[in-house]
Amino acid sequence: MKKIGFILLLFFFSVWVSKAQNLIAVENNSTPSFFTSLDSAIVHAQNGDTVYIPGGAFAVNNNTITIDKELHLIGVGHNPDSTIATGMTKINAGAIYLVSGANSSSFEGFKLNGDLISGVNTSNEDVDNISITRCHFMGNIDLSRFSTNWSVTESIIDGSIEGSSQSGIQPLAQLNYFSNNIIGGGYIFFGPNNQFKNNIFLYQGYNIMNVVGCIFENNIFIGGLSNISSCTFNNNLYTGNFVIPSDCILSNNILVLSITAIFFNFSANTNFSYTENFHLLSTCPGKNAGRDGTDIGIYGGAFPWKEGSVPFNPHIQYQNISGSTNTNGNLNVNIKVAAQDH
């Protein structure tokens, strides 16, 4: 109830102050401050603060954002269908850079039209314990080769995910977790002890490359693999070119010859579309075939894909705000807010 009350406070404040502009709220110890630009909000936020970004498109200076402190950025969502009342949260930046000091930051519920990069200009800074949930990145996610304990779940990555911003440089990122994501890009560079579970890899070329000592479980591979060594592949579904070296461990992987035999609706295009339906067909051999007995792909596992990709905070489903006050000076506001259990 406390969180719902805080969200409503942010909403009503933004309505009363200015119906023409979307205000960004920074919460510090339950006390909100309001800003008209994302740049200002991030600069003035203190370590550990939460930045609530409303629906709308937000540009930034120099097309980049640099975060050097623990911040928690939360939007209203990126799915067009579930953000009709508010509009999606879209950050128009070529890149968000996470540098030293950004440890333990989190990101949820927005679309970024660029990359998320650990370090600046391939400096490979050590940035650990990053959480990313229900975001849409139109570019890449690049971890520095020293980054550990990242968790990336229920997100769309149109580009690649890489465990080093410089391929061929050792060591590569370790001890990170990627689950229930839709990944369109074709290159991955990761060191040992990373886990990839219940993801869908859309790229139809060789989409897993230069990976050593990782676990792949309950994933769907549309394309093939290259330069894999000492990895474990359990209960994955693939469509071809699934050539695994002899030093890898394989168990219960499933070959499906046709992409049309997997999903309810998929255009077989590398580029993600919100019109596609990645639920498995009832006849797909990936149904209930995951290592845990759930479906292979994004709707199975420990973090099944949430329809609409709505973030965890209370979600505005409907709003109707009068364009002017009545004769008594009151502004008529009608909204419907739904609490979220996760």
N, C-alpha and C positions, 0 to 999 in steps of 0.2 A: 504493500500500500504506500509505503514511503516513496518508492521509486516512481509509482504511478503519479503521486502528487507532485513530485519534482518535474516530471515530464509535462504534466498539465500546466505547471507554473511557467515553464519555458514557452509552451505554446501560447498561452494567454498573454504573456508579456510581449511576445513578438507580434501578436494581433493588435494589442493596444498601442504599442510604440509606432509601428509602421506596417500597414498592410501591403505596402509596395515593395518592401525589401525583406529578405530572409536573414534573420539574425543568427549568428553562431554563438552558442552558449558554452562557456568554460566553467566547469564545476570544480570548486576547490573547497574541500571539507563541507559539502552540501550548500555552499554559497555560490550562486551563479554570477558571472559577469558576461556582458553581451558585446559582440563585435560584429562589424559589418563586412569584414574581410577575413579570409582564412589565414592570410599572412599575419595579421594582427593577433588573431586568436592564438596561433601557435607561438608567436614571439612572447606574448604576455602570460601564457600558461606556465604554471610552475610544475616542478617534477612531481609526477603522480596524478596530475589533473586529468579530467575527462572532458573531451571536446565533442559536443553534440552538434552535428552538421545537418541542417534541415534539407528538405528537397530543393533542388535547383542546381545550376551549374556554377562552379566556383573557380575562377581563374586565380593564378598566383604570379607574383613577380618573378621575372627571369625564367618562367616556365618550370621552376623546380621548387621543391620543398626540402629543407634539411631539418631533421629532428635529432637533437643532441641531448634529449632528456626523456624520461619515461612519460609517455603520453598515451591516452586511450581515445582513439578517434572512432566515433560511432555515427553513422548516417541513418537514414530512414529506410534504406534498401536500394537495390539496383534493378529489380525486376519490374518492367513496365506495368504488368497486370496488378501487382500488389502495392504499387505506389501511385495509383490513380488519384487518390485524395491529396497527396502531398507533392507528387513529382519525385523522381528518383534523385538521390544524392550523387552528383557527378563532379569529380575533381579534375579540372582541365590542367594537368601538369604533365610535362614530359617524363618527370621522374620524381619519386619521393626517395631521398637519401637518408638512411639510418646510419648515424655515426656514433662514436664512443659516447656513452651516457644514455643511449636510447634503449638499453637493456630493459626487458620486461614490458615493453610497449605492446599495445594491441590495436587491431583494426577490424572493424565490422560494419557491414551494411552500406557500402558505397561502391561506385564505379570509378576507376582511375584510367584515364586514357593514355597512360604511359607505363613506366617500369617502377618496380619497388626494388631498390638496390641497397645492399649492406655495404657501406663505405662510399667514399667519393672518389671518382676517377680511378677505380680499381685499386684503392689503397688497402683493401682487405682488412678493414678494421674489425675488431672482435665485438660483435653485437649478438647477444644471446637472449634466449627465453622470449622470443617474439611469437605472438598469437595472432593468426589471421583467420577470420571466419566470415563466410557469406559475403565475400567481396567479388568484384569482377575487374580483373586487370587486363586491359587491352594490349599491354606489353608483356614483359618478362618479370619473373621474380628471381633476382640474383642474390644468393647468399655469398658472403665472403668465405674464403677457404677456412677461416677460423670460427665461423658461426656454428653454434650448437643449440639444441633444445628449441628449435623453431617448431611450431605446430600450425599447419595450413590445412584447413578443413572446409568442406562445402563451398568451395570457391571456383570461379571460372578464370583460367589463365589462358588468354588467347595465344600468348607467346610460349616461351620455354621456361622451365625451372632449372636453375643451375646452381651447383654447389661450389662454384668458384667463378669469379668474374673474369678469370683468365684461364682459358683451357690449356691443359698441359702443365699447369703450375701445381706443385704438391706442397703440403697435403691438401686434400679436398674436404669440404664440409662433412661433419659427422654428427651422429646422434640427433637427427631431425626426423619429423613425422609428417607425412602427407597422406590425408585420407579423404575419400569422397569428393574429390575435385574433378573438374572437367578441364583437361589440359590439351591445348591445340598445337603447341610448338613441338619441334623435332629434336631438341638437343638437351641432354642432361649430363652434367659432370658431377659425380658424387663419390665421396670416399666411403669407408665402411661404416656399418651400424646405422644406416638410415632406413626408415621403413616407409613403404608405399603400399597403402591398402585401400581397396574399393574405389580406385580412381578409374576414369575413362580417358585413355590416350587416343586422341582423334587423328593425329597426324598419320597419313597413309604411307609415308616413306619409312625410314629407319628412325624410330622415335625414342629409343632408349640407347644412349651412347656413352661410352667411357664411364662405366659404373663398376665399382668393385665392392664386394662384401656387403651388399644390401639385401633387404627382404622385400619381395614383391608378392602380395597376397590379395586374392579376390579382385584383381584388376581386370579391365577389358582393354585389350590392345588391338587397335585397328591396323596398325602398321607393324613393322619388324623391329629387330634389335641388332645392335652392333657393338663390338668391343665391351662385352660383358664378361666379368670374371668373378669367381668365388661368391656368387649370389645364390639366394634361395628363391625359388618360384613355386608357390603353393596355390592351387585352386584358382588359377587365372584362366580367362577366356580369351582366345586370340583367333585372328582370321587368316593368318599366313605369315610366312617369312620368320617364323619363330624358331630360329636356329640358336641353340644354347650350347656354349662350350662344355666340355666334359667335366670341368672342375666346378660346375654349378650343381645345386641340389634341386631336383624337380619332383613334384608330387601333385597328382590329380589335376593337371592342366587340361583344358578342353579346347579342341579345334572346332571352329564353326566356319564352314567354307563360304558362307554368304552373309554380308552385313545385314541384309534384309531379314535374316532369321533371328536377329538379336533384339532390336528395339521396336517399340510401338511406332515411332516416327523419327526417322533420321535421314537427312538429305545426303549422307556420305560426303559431306563437305568439311574440310579442316576447320573452316571458320564457324564458330559457335553461333547458333540462332536460338532465340527464346521460343520460337515456334516448334522446336523439336521436342520429342518426348522420349526420355531415356529410361522409362520403365521397360523391364524385360517382357517380351512376349510370353504368354503362358506356355508356349511350346519351346521356348529357348532353353537349351541345356544348362544355362547359368542360373536358372531358378532354383533357389534353396541349395545351391551347390557351393557356396562359400565355405571356408574352413570352419566357420562358426554355425553353419546351417542356414544362414540368411542368403539373400540374393548376392551374386557377384555384381559388382558395379556400385553406383553411388547410392542406391536405395537399400543397401545392406550394410552390415558391419556395426561398429559401435556408434557411429555418427551418421545415421542415414540422412540423406538429403531432405531438407525441409522445403516443402512446396512454397513457392513464392519468395524464398530466401529472405524472409523477414527477420531482422535482428532481434535480439533477446528483449530489448526494452519495449514498453507499451507501444502499440502500433496504431496510428490513426487510420481508420478504415473509411471514414466519411467526414466531410466538413462542408458546411454551408455558412459563409460569413456575409452578412449584409454589407452592401457597398456604402452605406451611410447610417448614421444614428437616427433614432426615431425622435418624436417631438419632445420626449423626456430626456434626450441625450444619451440613451442607451444603445449599445451596438448589439444586434441580435447575432448570436453565435450558436450554431448547432453542430456538434461533433460526436463521432462514435469512436471510442478507443477500446482496443482489445488487448488484454494482458497476454503475455507470452510466457510459456513455461520453460522455454530454453531458447 
